[in-house]
């Protein structure tokens, strides 16, 4: 049997959950893809992870909630107040979603896009092409 791709493992994980957590993970996966199609799906630490120039966001399914973890969440502007977990962590922040909770999809997409922009700034040091021409 061949090894599954990360996307196949995520789809399999969603199917195996078989309850509201799987449905929520599938919904969040779609929102992340819509927000930033440039993100790469990966499977790390036995959980779905999306990256762009480093880890951006991960989603974990727990017994009573689904957690969206932003690896650099402490640096994000959460003007809509979605972040409700991991507030004491040095760099990361999270959103815990419990059964029946509604998601502010627009605000979540904005957070994902901001997290991608934050990772995009981690470019190599040095002059840009325009500065080098001067």
C-alpha angles and dihedrals in degrees: 000000000000123000115265120242118242090255091052091049091051092049089048091049090052091051092047092053088059096181141073090300091060091047090049093047090051091050092048091047090055092047091051092049091048093048096050117008089181091071115109118225115228139169112228132156088007091295139095114268130181120204142184117172086344135344113324109169139354132191123212127187114216132180096272105012148025117237125208107198121197107200092210096028094134087068095050125100103234097187092161093053098237095141109091106153141053091031092150095053117111098231112357131070131185146202116221113205120194129197112290095016119138121226125221092227095188093051092046092051089049090053092049091050091048090050090052090050089050091054091044090062090064091088124146115283118253140071123321119239091259093052092049092057093058 
